[in-house]
Amino acid sequence: MKHYFSFNGRIGRKEYFLSYLAVQIISMFFTAIPGDDAFAVIMFLLMLVSIVPILWFIYAQGAKRCHDMGFSGWFQLIPLFVIVMFFMRGEDKINQYGAPCK
């Protein structure tokens, strides 16, 4: 996994799935706040600080996955397109976004 935060290039289904899974695990960590008020406040502040890098990461990975399929990165904003991104094969040839993934 190179260039995590770059919107350039292509990634395959496996790398996209692992990126998506990592973000979901991090999200579960922030939502599993115990009843202790001080700890909950600290976790909330930590979540606020980390939300921008997390969103940047997942949109960058999504754009690269769209590129692998031959689409613009904007396609990931279509509702439920993430399902297509999980299952559709990437192009086997070089496209305008770069060489195919290994």
Secondary structure, DSSP 8 states (H G I E B T S, - for coil): ---TT--SS---HHHHHHHHHHHHHHHHHHH---S-HHHHHHHHHHHHHHHHHHHHHHHHHHHHHHHHTT--GGGGGSTTHHHHHHHS---SS-BTTBS---
